[in-house]
C-alpha cells in the first residue's frame, strides 16, 4: 500500500531563521522530502531569511550540506535547491522588507517564524506594516508559545492585531506524528473501541513521553522552562486531549479543536501530592546541574502527575502522565488500561487479567492489544495474556517503514490551509491556565525536584504515585 501524494498549489514559503538549527535539521529536510516525493510544484519558492550576509548560492550550499544525510537522487537535490532563495534581513529593523516583498508572488504566502519567540510579535507587525500580509498569507509559530498564561495571552493579542486566527498556525509537532493522527482514526473509525472508551470500562490511562538524551545545547532555554512548560503543557496535553475528547461531529479544524478545548477546561486542578518532580543527578556522571552550569538549579527535568477530567465520560478515571529526560529509553507510548472482567468464571487460581491497548508513538509506531487466552496444553484452564500486535510498518508494507516526519505533514497542511493539527489560541491559553497554578505552587512551597539516576525510569516517588493507587507504570522500554 503506497501512500498517495497529492501535489499542493504553488506557494511562497518564507522561513525566518532559515539558517538556524530547526530550519536546517527539520524544516528544510521535511521540504526536501516532500519535493522529492513530487508534492511541491516547480513554481513554489522557499525563501530563507536571517541576518547573516548569504547570497542565494551560498545559502543553497548551506542547505545542501544539511541534506547530506538524506538519500537524495542528484536530480531531486538540484530540483529542491532550485526552489530556494535567500534574503538577508533583521526582524527588528525596518530595512530589507521591500526587497523581500518584491520576490513574493500573488498566491499562498506562508511565513514560518523559526526564530526566538521574542521576535514573533515584531515579525507579525512588520509583515503587516510593510504590506506583505495578503489575505492568502499565513504565519507559522514555533514553540514555546508563551511562558505562562499572561505571556501567551499577550502573544495571542499581538499576533491577532496583524493576522486572523484562521491565518495563525501554532505548531506542536507531536500532532503531526502519524500515530497521533491514528489515535483519531482508531477511536472514531472503528466501532470496537468507542463504546468501551469511558470510566465504566477503562480503569486508568497512562501517557509516557520518555527521552534518553539530556538538555544538550538547549540548556539556557530549558533551565528557564523545565519539563512542565517544555513538554507537559503542550505535547502531553495534546495527547491527553486526543485520547479523552468526545467525537467531533466532523473532521474539521474547529470541530476537533472545540472538543480538545472542552477536555482541557474540564481538567481538575492537580493536587500537590499528585505530582512528582525530578532532576537527573550527577552520581552517574551526567548531572543536569553540571550540564547547565548552575549548581543550585531547581528546574525539573522530569514530571509525573495524576490528572482528573471532570465530565461524564471520565469521572473517576485517572490519567497518569509522565515525561523526563535522560531516562532508560526514548519512547512515547499511551496505555489504555481496561478494568478487570467483573467476575472470573475460571476461579481465583486463574489470576487477574485486564486488557491493555498500547499505542506506540515512537519508536516502532503501532498498536498492541493485550488479550487473555488459554495457555496451550493439557492440565486445566490456565490463562495467559498475549499481545495482538500491529506494527504499522509490517501491516502497511515496507514502503511505509518510515512514516513521513511530522514537519512534512504539518508544513503541507499550512500550504493547504488545514488547521486541524495546529493549536488554536484559546486551547493554548486553557493549557496554561491549568499549568500555571502547578508551577506557582512549586515556587510558593520552594519545591526541590527529586534526584534520579540517568538511564533510570525516573524518581522512586513516581512509582509511589501509582503504588498508592494500587497500580503500576507499564514499562518505558519500547
Ligand atoms: P537558532 O539555531 O538559534 O536559529 C535562530 C535563527 O534566527 C538563525 O537563523 C538566526 O540567524 C535567525 N535570527 C536571529 N535573530 C534574528 C533577527 N533579529 N532577524 C532575523 N533573523 C534572526 O534557533 P532554533 O533552534 O533554530 O530555534 C528557532 C525557533 O524554533 C525557536 O523559537 C525555538 O524555540 C523553536 N524550536 C526549536 C527546536 C529545535 O530543535 N531547534 C525545537 C522546537 C522549537 P542570524 O543570526 O544570521 O540572524
Boltz pocket constraint, residues with backbone or C-beta under 6 A from the ligand:
constraints:
  - pocket:
      binder: B
      contacts: [[A, 16], [A, 17], [A, 18], [A, 19], [A, 20], [A, 21], [A, 22], [A, 23], [A, 49], [A, 50], [A, 51], [A, 52], [A, 89], [A, 90], [A, 91], [A, 92], [A, 113], [A, 114], [A, 115], [A, 116], [A, 117], [A, 119], [A, 142], [A, 143], [A, 144]]
      max_distance: 6.0
